[in-house]
Amino acid sequence: MSHLHEPHVGPEPIVRVSCVRHTYPDKTSVHLCGLDFVVDAGQRVVVLGPNGCGKSTLLYHILGLLRPQEGEVSVFGVDPARHFSKIRERVGVLLQNADEQIIAPTVWDDVSFSPRNYGYTAAEVDAKVRFALRRMGIEHLSHKVCHYLSGGEKRKVALAGALVLEPELLVLDEPFEGLDPASRGEMVELLDRLNREHGVSLVVATHDVQLVAPLADKVYVLKAGGEIVAQGPPSDIFQDPDLLRATNIEPPVLAELFQRLEQAGHPLGRPQSPEAAAERLVRWMATERDRAAAAVATALRDEHRRTGSMPSPDATDRVAAPIPPADPARS
């Protein structure tokens, strides 16, 4: 995890935001500084921060919707506020409120809006729309009226519209807001598949820490006012729950649990998934059980040597035996 400016190593990044300042008409000022925001081709980058910290401001600068009063923004080598037309087919966007993004009466009309307006032939439009709908698994909704769709379905329609031109970069503002747990899981899997199978780079703004680990290669942490206070892989970021609390972000449950175990004298690392946590806890409990059994066996042998009495034949076996499960009727 880094708190310092570091020189970029490797190919030129597809996105770079350097110390940008923007002041809104109500005099609210957001200063996106502290660390440069950098996205390399093929990366999954999460912008993590509490509501009102400047996540959307950062995304709007990347999309060219805002022009910085200070600092620099580069997307695919151009200033998006001045030359977005040069990169518009390389960048897709999913807004926080899908209703603001859906502008046509039917699903087919909405998803086909961009290719129709960018001059593609009817056959090309048809092929692109069918591919986008199939990719989202919503071909059956193609002629449905958007107004009557569920929240999750609307989000998929908006995402199909964002992906219809097969962009290289997908920018998403709070894409999990308002989704139920099953729909959130589907969205994470969908974004991961887009990145893994099609090489789409992702920039995702969210305050939901529970979804960061399965979604991100790199995390940027913002605090109120827009300061970028840390960046690194999720495993590094979640090593420091105190940093997250200082930025008004509730740490993931696993990070909190394993920090408390460490403070209690049981350093078990910081697993990022329930499966890894369960495996580590089972291993630790087995080790503790074996250590306790060995200590009891040693104590029994010492007592035998001191008194000359014979220990119970199965005494050491009993201390090493697993604890029986609780009786459900008495729980």
N, C-alpha and C positions, 0 to 999 in steps of 0.2 A: 504494500500500500504506500502511495506517495502523497506527500503534502507539499512537494516542491516542484518548481518548473524543471522539466527534464528535456534534453534535446531529443527530437524524434529520430528514431533509427529505422531504416528500411525505405520502401517506396513512399512516395508522397501520399498523405492521407486523403481520403475522399471528402472529409469534412474537417475544418479547423475553425474554431472560434477563439479569438484572443482578446481578452480583457475588454469586453463589450459593455457599454453603458447605454441604457435607454430610460428616458423620463416620460411618463404618461401625462396626459392633459391634467389629471388631478394632482400632479406633482409627485406621484409615487415614482421613486427612482430604483431601478434594478441595475446592479453593477456585477456582471458575470465575469469575475476576475478571481485571482488566487492561483488557479491552474488553467492552462489552455485545455479546451475541450477538443479532443482528437478522435476521429473514427477512421479506422483502416478498412479497406475493402474486405468484405466477408465477415466483419465483426458484428457481434450482438452487444450493443451498448445500452445500458440502463441509466437513466438520470433519476436519482432517488432524492426525494426531499419532501418536506411537509407542504401542505397547501399554502400558496401565496409566496413561495420562496423564489420563483422565477423560472420554473421548469418550462411553462408555456412560452414565456418570453424568449428563452433559448431556442425552442423549436421554431417560433415565428421568425427569428433571425435566420435560421437555417433554411427556411422556406421562402425567404425574401419578402415576407409580409411586413416586416419591420426593418428599418434602416438604422444601423447603429449611429449614435451621436459621438461615440468614441470607440476605438478598437477596430478589429478586422474580422470579417467572416468570409470563408472560402468554401465553396461546395463544387466538387469536380473542377477545381481550378479557377472558378469565376466568382464574382460577387453576386450572390443570388438576388439581392435587392435591385441591382442594375441590369442583370443579364439572365433572369430566370428563364426567359424563352429559349435560351441555349441548352438548358438542362431539364426542361419541364417533363420530358418523356423519360428521364432517368430517375425521377423522384416521385414516389407515391406518398400519400398522407392519409392518416385516419384520425379525424378529430375526436375530441372527448365526447361530444354530443353527436351521435350519428344522424339525428334528425336535421342538424344544420348542414350536413353534407349531402343528404339525399334530396335531389332537386327535381326529379322526374316522377310521373305518376306510377309507372310500373317498374319492376325490377329490371327488365330488359332495357327499357328506355334509359334508366339511370346509369347502368353499367356501360352502356354503349355511348354515353354522352361525350366522353373525351375523344375516342377514336373517330366519331362522326365529325366532331368539330376540328380535328387536326388533319382532316383531308384524306382519311383512308377510304378505300373503295368499299362498296357494300359487302362484297365477299370477305374482305379483310376484317371489316367490323364484325361480321357474323362469326368468323373463326375466333377472333380475339375474345368476344363476349362469351361464346360457348366454353372456351378454355378457362376463362376466369371463373365462370359459374361452376364448372366442373372441379376446379381447384379448391373452391370453397365448399363443395358438396351441396350446392343449392340450385342445381339445374331444375328441380321440380318447382322452384319459386319464380321461374323466369317471367311468367305472365301475371304474377300476383300484383295487387295494388300495395305499394310500399306502406301506406298509412295503416294498413291492418296487420302488419307483421309484428312479431314479438320483438322485444329489445335485442335479444341475441341474434335474431334473424336480420334485423336492421343493421347490426354491427357487421355481419357477414356480407351484406349487400354493399355497404360502404367500403369494406375492405376489398371486395371484388372490383369495385370501381377504381380503387387505388392501385390495384394490381393489373388492370386490364391492358395497360401498355407495357407490362413486364419490366417494371423499374429495377434499377440496380440498388436503390436506397429506399427504404420504407421508414417513414417517420410517424410515430404513433403517440398521441397525447392521451394518457390515462385510458388505455384500451380496455381495461377490466372493470371500469367504473359501472356499477349497476348490474353486473352480471352475477348470476348465481354460481355456486362453486363448480358445478358440472360444466357450465359454459366457460368459466375462467380456465378450467383445465383444458377444454377443447381449444381455446384461443392460444394458450401457451404451446400446445402441441402443434397447432397450425403454423404459428410463427417459427417454431423450431424447425419444422419441415421445410418451410420456405427458405430458410437459411441453409439448411443441410443439403437439400436436394437441388436448389436453384441458385444458391450463392447470394441471396438477397441480404444486403447489409441492413441492420435494424438499429434504430434509435428510438427507445421507448421511455417515455416519462411516466413515472408512477410514484405513489407513496405507499404501495402495498409491498412491504418487505418480504412477505411470505412467498411471493412469486419471483423474486429476484434470482435466487440461486439456480433454478432450472432454466432460466431464460437468458442469463447474461454471461458474456465472456469478460466484460469490464463494466465497472460501476463508477459513476461520478456522484458524489454526495454534495448537495447544495444545502445551505442554511438560509435563514431569512435575509433578504436583501440581495440574494443572488451569488454570494461568495461560494466558489467551488473549493471545499475544504479537504477533499481527499478523492483519490481515484485508485482503482486496482481491481483484481478479480474478486468475486463475491467472498471467497474463502478468506481473503485478507481483510476485506472491509468488515466482515462479521466477526473477526477476531477481537474487535474493539467495540463492544456494546456501548461503552461510555461515550465514544465519539458520536454514535447514533443518537443517544439521549441528548447530548449537547446541541444537536441540530433539530431537536423536537421530533425525532423519529423513534417509534417504539421498536426495539430490537426484535429479531425473530425469536420465537419461543425457544428453539433449540440453542441459539446463541446465549440466551439468558440462562437456560438450564445448565449448560456446560460451563459457563462462567461461574455460576454459584457452586458447582461441584469442584471447580478448581480452587475457589476461595476456601472451600471446606477441606482442602488438602488432597483432592483427587483429580489431578490434571489428566484429562482424557482427550484433550484436543478440542476442536470445534467442528464436528461433522455437519454437513450442509443438507443432508436429507434424512427423513425418518428411518429409512432402511439402514443407512450408515450409523445413525445414532443407536438404533436397536442392536446392531451387531457389536458396537463398541461397548454398550452397557452389559450385554450378555457375557462378553469376554471378560470384562472387569469383574462382574459378579462371580464368575467361575474362578477367577484368580483369587478373589477375596475368600471364597469358600474354601479353596484348596489351602490357602495360607492359614485360615482359622483351623482347619482340620489338622494340618501339620503341627500347629501350636498346641492343640489339645492332645494329640498323640505324644508329643514330646513331654508334656506335663504328666501324662499318665505313666510314661516310662520312668520319668524321674521319681514319681511317687512310688512306683514299684521297687525301684532300686533302694529308696530310702527306708521303706517299711518292710520289704520282702514279701508283700502281698501280691497276689496274682490279679491283674486287671481282667475285667469282663471280656470274654473272647471276642465279642462283636462291638466293643466300645468304640474303637477307632472307625469301624465301618459306619456306625450310626452318626458320628459327627460329620462324616463326609457325604452322607446321603442327601439327595435333593429334598428341599422342603415340599411337602405334599400340597396340592392345590387346595384352596379354601372350599369349604362346603357351601354351594350356592344357596342352600336353604337357610344358612345361618348368616349370610352376608347382608 
